[in-house]
Amino acid sequence: MSPTQRSLKLLRDRGYRAAVVEKWNPHARRRIDLFGIIDLVAIGNGETIGVQTTSGSNVASRIDKITESEAIADLRDAGWRIVVHGWRKLKSGWACREVDVS
């Protein structure tokens, strides 16, 4: 299961309606994130959340990517919460480190 699929399940288990918003561009042969920084969008519990998913070792680089984005100010003004989900495998199973960068 990919980090994106793990985050999708986590959000749905928390009661959010969540969807993948990153797209595959076959011409460029790469994934394109919504606004360059968002893999998933979740709505529910009175909020909208944009999620960037990654492995546990890449959380810092994703935080940098988001804070340097031209879209982050507009997303914050619109009241979105922006989080990074960093997934890592432990002896007891998979763990998600959630960092709020709103």
NORKA-V67990 format. One record per helix or strand of 2 or more residues. SS is the DSSP state (helix for helix, strand for strand). FROM is the first residue (numbers start at 1). LEN is the number of residues. Records with the same first field share a line. If there is no record, write none. Layout:
SS->FROM-LEN + FROM-LEN
//
This chain:
helix->3-11 + 56-12 + 72-6
strand->17-4 + 23-3 + 30-3 + 40-5 + 47-9 + 81-10 + 93-8
//
